[in-house]
Amino acid sequence: MSSWKKPRENTIESLVHGIKFSDGVEFDLRLSDDEQLVLYHNSITEDNRFPECELAEDLPDYIQTFDELLSKKEFTREFTEEGKFACIELKAPHPNSGKAGGWIRGMKRLEHMQKMVDLVNESLDGIEIGSTSAVIYSFEKKILQTKRKSSDLKISRLMPYVRQWGNEFSQRTLAIPSYVMNSLPRLMEKNKKNGSPMLPCALEYLDGYTRFLNIGTSVGIDGKYLQKLNRLRGGYPVYVYRGKPELERKLWEAGLTGMSDDFSPELVTLPSGHARWSRPATQPLTNDDLEKLDSTPKEHHAEKIDEMKKEITPWSEFSDVERIAFTKDWIKRWGWKRKEEDILEEVSENSLPWESVRIVGHRGSGKTHGW
């Protein structure tokens, strides 16, 4: 029987666990009526209220503020000292809320997203995180219009477009045309053109029959489809959301960052049979280390992982020479095409290159509610 209970998504408890267990976390922010950023994914609370229409202090206890999260040293030190990463998703309000232009949207929606970007930057002002340690993204296309106005953080857009209204089935159904019209290579080109340092990507683009539904080039994480993907992206960072445990090692070996929904410390053996190593970027393994881990019998995975976590030097404690050596090895291994000197400029004790292959906690320690 499991002794670990997954904490509720997007809570401080979930995010602290997720960031300590992995290379970083992804989480969702909304803007309350008194202009506070709150940690919440869904457009409506469980008692049928729009978060954007409520004061932060009047929201249910399970909805906490971004500033409360940042007041927790056990969370922020992972950025300032350990090189961890944050994917910060900004949520637009439900049209029925009447906020951000309602169903008409227009400039009101842009103003709403601009305010959120401004507040994220203000909240992070006093925290010295690396230049490659966070990204802001959203399904809302107007997020791209804010990037040169106020944000010091890099900005990206989530595609295909998922609406802020409807249930999971209707959201998925209405997203199909956008999904079909935008192959993964096309999304990469769009994001590069928009100045995004990475591409958030649904697993459906890379695994299963759904990857053949797009108009354009089909890619994947196996064989010739993986070769095609790596040739086209040239190391351009791809973050795969809702990466399955059975595909976790495969994504890592393909040079892709996986966002996991399962961060139980009791998951020591992946369905693929590999021992789980959840910090490939911030506690990286040499080829010899990985061989030792993979040669360990399954019944000894837990003790071997515990042993190696104590023995393997984390990124933050490397010498400059060691960090550069690892980075050059990654450049060669995954065919990163950006200029080597530009990549190495991003390397420090609390900062890794954008291309670094990570495992990231989806909504902290994993999804627990809604889509």
Secondary structure as a PSIPRED ss2 file (coil, helix, strand):
# PSIPRED VFORMAT (PSIPRED V4.0)

   1 M C   1.000  0.000  0.000
   2 S C   1.000  0.000  0.000
   3 S C   1.000  0.000  0.000
   4 W C   1.000  0.000  0.000
   5 K C   1.000  0.000  0.000
   6 K C   1.000  0.000  0.000
   7 P C   1.000  0.000  0.000
   8 R C   1.000  0.000  0.000
   9 E C   1.000  0.000  0.000
  10 N C   1.000  0.000  0.000
  11 T C   1.000  0.000  0.000
  12 I H   0.000  1.000  0.000
  13 E H   0.000  1.000  0.000
  14 S H   0.000  1.000  0.000
  15 L H   0.000  1.000  0.000
  16 V H   0.000  1.000  0.000
  17 H H   0.000  1.000  0.000
  18 G H   0.000  1.000  0.000
  19 I H   0.000  1.000  0.000
  20 K H   0.000  1.000  0.000
  21 F H   0.000  1.000  0.000
  22 S C   1.000  0.000  0.000
  23 D C   1.000  0.000  0.000
  24 G E   0.000  0.000  1.000
  25 V E   0.000  0.000  1.000
  26 E E   0.000  0.000  1.000
  27 F E   0.000  0.000  1.000
  28 D E   0.000  0.000  1.000
  29 L E   0.000  0.000  1.000
  30 R E   0.000  0.000  1.000
  31 L E   0.000  0.000  1.000
  32 S C   1.000  0.000  0.000
  33 D C   1.000  0.000  0.000
  34 D C   1.000  0.000  0.000
  35 E C   1.000  0.000  0.000
  36 Q C   1.000  0.000  0.000
  37 L E   0.000  0.000  1.000
  38 V E   0.000  0.000  1.000
  39 L E   0.000  0.000  1.000
  40 Y C   1.000  0.000  0.000
  41 H C   1.000  0.000  0.000
  42 N C   1.000  0.000  0.000
  43 S C   1.000  0.000  0.000
  44 I C   1.000  0.000  0.000
  45 T C   1.000  0.000  0.000
  46 E C   1.000  0.000  0.000
  47 D C   1.000  0.000  0.000
  48 N C   1.000  0.000  0.000
  49 R C   1.000  0.000  0.000
  50 F C   1.000  0.000  0.000
  51 P H   0.000  1.000  0.000
  52 E H   0.000  1.000  0.000
  53 C H   0.000  1.000  0.000
  54 E C   1.000  0.000  0.000
  55 L C   1.000  0.000  0.000
  56 A H   0.000  1.000  0.000
  57 E H   0.000  1.000  0.000
  58 D H   0.000  1.000  0.000
  59 L C   1.000  0.000  0.000
  60 P C   1.000  0.000  0.000
  61 D C   1.000  0.000  0.000
  62 Y C   1.000  0.000  0.000
  63 I C   1.000  0.000  0.000
  64 Q E   0.000  0.000  1.000
  65 T E   0.000  0.000  1.000
  66 F H   0.000  1.000  0.000
  67 D H   0.000  1.000  0.000
  68 E H   0.000  1.000  0.000
  69 L H   0.000  1.000  0.000
  70 L H   0.000  1.000  0.000
  71 S C   1.000  0.000  0.000
  72 K C   1.000  0.000  0.000
  73 K H   0.000  1.000  0.000
  74 E H   0.000  1.000  0.000
  75 F H   0.000  1.000  0.000
  76 T H   0.000  1.000  0.000
  77 R H   0.000  1.000  0.000
  78 E H   0.000  1.000  0.000
  79 F H   0.000  1.000  0.000
  80 T H   0.000  1.000  0.000
  81 E C   1.000  0.000  0.000
  82 E C   1.000  0.000  0.000
  83 G C   1.000  0.000  0.000
  84 K C   1.000  0.000  0.000
  85 F E   0.000  0.000  1.000
  86 A E   0.000  0.000  1.000
  87 C E   0.000  0.000  1.000
  88 I E   0.000  0.000  1.000
  89 E E   0.000  0.000  1.000
  90 L E   0.000  0.000  1.000
  91 K C   1.000  0.000  0.000
  92 A C   1.000  0.000  0.000
  93 P C   1.000  0.000  0.000
  94 H C   1.000  0.000  0.000
  95 P H   0.000  1.000  0.000
  96 N H   0.000  1.000  0.000
  97 S H   0.000  1.000  0.000
  98 G C   1.000  0.000  0.000
  99 K H   0.000  1.000  0.000
 100 A H   0.000  1.000  0.000
 101 G H   0.000  1.000  0.000
 102 G C   1.000  0.000  0.000
 103 W C   1.000  0.000  0.000
 104 I C   1.000  0.000  0.000
 105 R C   1.000  0.000  0.000
 106 G C   1.000  0.000  0.000
 107 M H   0.000  1.000  0.000
 108 K H   0.000  1.000  0.000
 109 R H   0.000  1.000  0.000
 110 L H   0.000  1.000  0.000
 111 E H   0.000  1.000  0.000
 112 H H   0.000  1.000  0.000
 113 M H   0.000  1.000  0.000
 114 Q H   0.000  1.000  0.000
 115 K H   0.000  1.000  0.000
 116 M H   0.000  1.000  0.000
 117 V H   0.000  1.000  0.000
 118 D H   0.000  1.000  0.000
 119 L H   0.000  1.000  0.000
 120 V H   0.000  1.000  0.000
 121 N H   0.000  1.000  0.000
 122 E H   0.000  1.000  0.000
 123 S H   0.000  1.000  0.000
 124 L H   0.000  1.000  0.000
 125 D C   1.000  0.000  0.000
 126 G C   1.000  0.000  0.000
 127 I C   1.000  0.000  0.000
 128 E C   1.000  0.000  0.000
 129 I C   1.000  0.000  0.000
 130 G C   1.000  0.000  0.000
 131 S C   1.000  0.000  0.000
 132 T C   1.000  0.000  0.000
 133 S C   1.000  0.000  0.000
 134 A E   0.000  0.000  1.000
 135 V E   0.000  0.000  1.000
 136 I E   0.000  0.000  1.000
 137 Y E   0.000  0.000  1.000
 138 S E   0.000  0.000  1.000
 139 F C   1.000  0.000  0.000
 140 E C   1.000  0.000  0.000
 141 K H   0.000  1.000  0.000
 142 K H   0.000  1.000  0.000
 143 I H   0.000  1.000  0.000
 144 L H   0.000  1.000  0.000
 145 Q H   0.000  1.000  0.000
 146 T H   0.000  1.000  0.000
 147 K C   1.000  0.000  0.000
 148 R C   1.000  0.000  0.000
 149 K C   1.000  0.000  0.000
 150 S C   1.000  0.000  0.000
 151 S C   1.000  0.000  0.000
 152 D C   1.000  0.000  0.000
 153 L C   1.000  0.000  0.000
 154 K E   0.000  0.000  1.000
 155 I E   0.000  0.000  1.000
 156 S E   0.000  0.000  1.000
 157 R E   0.000  0.000  1.000
 158 L C   1.000  0.000  0.000
 159 M C   1.000  0.000  0.000
 160 P C   1.000  0.000  0.000
 161 Y C   1.000  0.000  0.000
 162 V C   1.000  0.000  0.000
 163 R C   1.000  0.000  0.000
 164 Q C   1.000  0.000  0.000
 165 W C   1.000  0.000  0.000
 166 G C   1.000  0.000  0.000
 167 N C   1.000  0.000  0.000
 168 E H   0.000  1.000  0.000
 169 F H   0.000  1.000  0.000
 170 S H   0.000  1.000  0.000
 171 Q H   0.000  1.000  0.000
 172 R H   0.000  1.000  0.000
 173 T H   0.000  1.000  0.000
 174 L H   0.000  1.000  0.000
 175 A H   0.000  1.000  0.000
 176 I H   0.000  1.000  0.000
 177 P H   0.000  1.000  0.000
 178 S H   0.000  1.000  0.000
 179 Y H   0.000  1.000  0.000
 180 V H   0.000  1.000  0.000
 181 M H   0.000  1.000  0.000
 182 N C   1.000  0.000  0.000
 183 S C   1.000  0.000  0.000
 184 L H   0.000  1.000  0.000
 185 P H   0.000  1.000  0.000
 186 R H   0.000  1.000  0.000
 187 L H   0.000  1.000  0.000
 188 M H   0.000  1.000  0.000
 189 E H   0.000  1.000  0.000
 190 K H   0.000  1.000  0.000
 191 N H   0.000  1.000  0.000
 192 K H   0.000  1.000  0.000
 193 K H   0.000  1.000  0.000
 194 N C   1.000  0.000  0.000
 195 G C   1.000  0.000  0.000
 196 S C   1.000  0.000  0.000
 197 P C   1.000  0.000  0.000
 198 M C   1.000  0.000  0.000
 199 L E   0.000  0.000  1.000
 200 P E   0.000  0.000  1.000
 201 C E   0.000  0.000  1.000
 202 A E   0.000  0.000  1.000
 203 L H   0.000  1.000  0.000
 204 E H   0.000  1.000  0.000
 205 Y H   0.000  1.000  0.000
 206 L C   1.000  0.000  0.000
 207 D C   1.000  0.000  0.000
 208 G C   1.000  0.000  0.000
 209 Y H   0.000  1.000  0.000
 210 T H   0.000  1.000  0.000
 211 R H   0.000  1.000  0.000
 212 F H   0.000  1.000  0.000
 213 L C   1.000  0.000  0.000
 214 N C   1.000  0.000  0.000
 215 I C   1.000  0.000  0.000
 216 G C   1.000  0.000  0.000
 217 T C   1.000  0.000  0.000
 218 S C   1.000  0.000  0.000
 219 V C   1.000  0.000  0.000
 220 G C   1.000  0.000  0.000
 221 I C   1.000  0.000  0.000
 222 D C   1.000  0.000  0.000
 223 G H   0.000  1.000  0.000
 224 K H   0.000  1.000  0.000
 225 Y H   0.000  1.000  0.000
 226 L H   0.000  1.000  0.000
 227 Q H   0.000  1.000  0.000
 228 K H   0.000  1.000  0.000
 229 L H   0.000  1.000  0.000
 230 N H   0.000  1.000  0.000
 231 R H   0.000  1.000  0.000
 232 L H   0.000  1.000  0.000
 233 R H   0.000  1.000  0.000
 234 G C   1.000  0.000  0.000
 235 G C   1.000  0.000  0.000
 236 Y C   1.000  0.000  0.000
 237 P C   1.000  0.000  0.000
 238 V E   0.000  0.000  1.000
 239 Y E   0.000  0.000  1.000
 240 V E   0.000  0.000  1.000
 241 Y E   0.000  0.000  1.000
 242 R E   0.000  0.000  1.000
 243 G E   0.000  0.000  1.000
 244 K C   1.000  0.000  0.000
 245 P H   0.000  1.000  0.000
 246 E H   0.000  1.000  0.000
 247 L H   0.000  1.000  0.000
 248 E H   0.000  1.000  0.000
 249 R H   0.000  1.000  0.000
 250 K H   0.000  1.000  0.000
 251 L H   0.000  1.000  0.000
 252 W H   0.000  1.000  0.000
 253 E H   0.000  1.000  0.000
 254 A C   1.000  0.000  0.000
 255 G C   1.000  0.000  0.000
 256 L C   1.000  0.000  0.000
 257 T E   0.000  0.000  1.000
 258 G E   0.000  0.000  1.000
 259 M E   0.000  0.000  1.000
 260 S E   0.000  0.000  1.000
 261 D C   1.000  0.000  0.000
 262 D C   1.000  0.000  0.000
 263 F C   1.000  0.000  0.000
 264 S C   1.000  0.000  0.000
 265 P C   1.000  0.000  0.000
 266 E C   1.000  0.000  0.000
 267 L C   1.000  0.000  0.000
 268 V C   1.000  0.000  0.000
 269 T E   0.000  0.000  1.000
 270 L C   1.000  0.000  0.000
 271 P C   1.000  0.000  0.000
 272 S C   1.000  0.000  0.000
 273 G C   1.000  0.000  0.000
 274 H C   1.000  0.000  0.000
 275 A E   0.000  0.000  1.000
 276 R C   1.000  0.000  0.000
 277 W C   1.000  0.000  0.000
 278 S C   1.000  0.000  0.000
 279 R C   1.000  0.000  0.000
 280 P C   1.000  0.000  0.000
 281 A C   1.000  0.000  0.000
 282 T C   1.000  0.000  0.000
 283 Q C   1.000  0.000  0.000
 284 P C   1.000  0.000  0.000
 285 L C   1.000  0.000  0.000
 286 T C   1.000  0.000  0.000
 287 N H   0.000  1.000  0.000
 288 D H   0.000  1.000  0.000
 289 D H   0.000  1.000  0.000
 290 L H   0.000  1.000  0.000
 291 E H   0.000  1.000  0.000
 292 K H   0.000  1.000  0.000
 293 L H   0.000  1.000  0.000
 294 D H   0.000  1.000  0.000
 295 S C   1.000  0.000  0.000
 296 T C   1.000  0.000  0.000
 297 P C   1.000  0.000  0.000
 298 K H   0.000  1.000  0.000
 299 E H   0.000  1.000  0.000
 300 H H   0.000  1.000  0.000
 301 H H   0.000  1.000  0.000
 302 A H   0.000  1.000  0.000
 303 E H   0.000  1.000  0.000
 304 K H   0.000  1.000  0.000
 305 I H   0.000  1.000  0.000
 306 D H   0.000  1.000  0.000
 307 E H   0.000  1.000  0.000
 308 M H   0.000  1.000  0.000
 309 K H   0.000  1.000  0.000
 310 K H   0.000  1.000  0.000
 311 E H   0.000  1.000  0.000
 312 I C   1.000  0.000  0.000
 313 T C   1.000  0.000  0.000
 314 P C   1.000  0.000  0.000
 315 W H   0.000  1.000  0.000
 316 S H   0.000  1.000  0.000
 317 E H   0.000  1.000  0.000
 318 F C   1.000  0.000  0.000
 319 S C   1.000  0.000  0.000
 320 D H   0.000  1.000  0.000
 321 V H   0.000  1.000  0.000
 322 E H   0.000  1.000  0.000
 323 R H   0.000  1.000  0.000
 324 I H   0.000  1.000  0.000
 325 A H   0.000  1.000  0.000
 326 F H   0.000  1.000  0.000
 327 T H   0.000  1.000  0.000
 328 K H   0.000  1.000  0.000
 329 D H   0.000  1.000  0.000
 330 W H   0.000  1.000  0.000
 331 I H   0.000  1.000  0.000
 332 K H   0.000  1.000  0.000
 333 R H   0.000  1.000  0.000
 334 W H   0.000  1.000  0.000
 335 G C   1.000  0.000  0.000
 336 W C   1.000  0.000  0.000
 337 K C   1.000  0.000  0.000
 338 R C   1.000  0.000  0.000
 339 K C   1.000  0.000  0.000
 340 E H   0.000  1.000  0.000
 341 E H   0.000  1.000  0.000
 342 D H   0.000  1.000  0.000
 343 I H   0.000  1.000  0.000
 344 L H   0.000  1.000  0.000
 345 E H   0.000  1.000  0.000
 346 E C   1.000  0.000  0.000
 347 V C   1.000  0.000  0.000
 348 S E   0.000  0.000  1.000
 349 E C   1.000  0.000  0.000
 350 N C   1.000  0.000  0.000
 351 S E   0.000  0.000  1.000
 352 L C   1.000  0.000  0.000
 353 P C   1.000  0.000  0.000
 354 W C   1.000  0.000  0.000
 355 E C   1.000  0.000  0.000
 356 S C   1.000  0.000  0.000
 357 V C   1.000  0.000  0.000
 358 R C   1.000  0.000  0.000
 359 I E   0.000  0.000  1.000
 360 V E   0.000  0.000  1.000
 361 G E   0.000  0.000  1.000
 362 H E   0.000  0.000  1.000
 363 R C   1.000  0.000  0.000
 364 G C   1.000  0.000  0.000
 365 S C   1.000  0.000  0.000
 366 G C   1.000  0.000  0.000
 367 K C   1.000  0.000  0.000
 368 T C   1.000  0.000  0.000
 369 H C   1.000  0.000  0.000
 370 G C   1.000  0.000  0.000
 371 W C   1.000  0.000  0.000
